Amino acid sequence: MVIHFISPKFITSVGAGLRHGPAPARKKVLIGKASMKRLSTGIIIFGFSIFFISLHFEIFY
């Protein structure tokens, strides 16, 4: 779920950042900021899901 949430847009943004290497610096910074924000959101959601799953198992066992 989390991987599906981040991967397509994240990979395209990273690929765009890599492909347009000597692009205008401002555009590259914007792409980098967007991909970092998306990545941190995915990490936060991933951490919460792991936390809730572990709580779920602690209730059962």
N, C-alpha and C positions, 0 to 999 in steps of 0.2 A: 504493500500500500504506500509506504513512505517513498520507496524507490520509484514507484510509478508516479508519485507526486512530484519529486524533484527532477527525475532524469531527463525527460525530453527537452524541456525549455532550458534546463541547466546546461546540458551537453551542447545545445545549439548556441547558447550564449558564449560558452567557453570556446567552441569551435569558431565562432565569429571573431572572438578576441584573438585567437591564434592565427586565423587565416589572414585577417587584415592587420598584419604585423606593424608595418610603418604607416598605420592609419593616423589621422589626427588624434592628438593625445587626449583631448577632451572626450571624444567618443569612446576611446579605449577605457578611460577612467569610469565613464558611465556604465559600460558593459561590465567592468570589473565590480563596481559597486552593486549592480543588479544581481550578478551571479553570486556574490558574497552574501547578499541579503537572502537570496533564495536558499543558498546552502545552509546558512545559519537557521533559517526557518525549518528546513528539513531536519537538521540535527536536533532542534528543540522538539519537533513533533516525534522524531524517532526516540529520543530520550523519554518523553512522556509515555509513549506506547510501551516501551520496555518497563518503565516504572509501574504502569497499570497492570501489565501482564504479570509482573512479579508479585504485586499485591494480590492479584486474582489467584495465583498459585498458593500464596501464603494462606489465604482464606481456606482453600480446599485441603491443604495438607497440614 
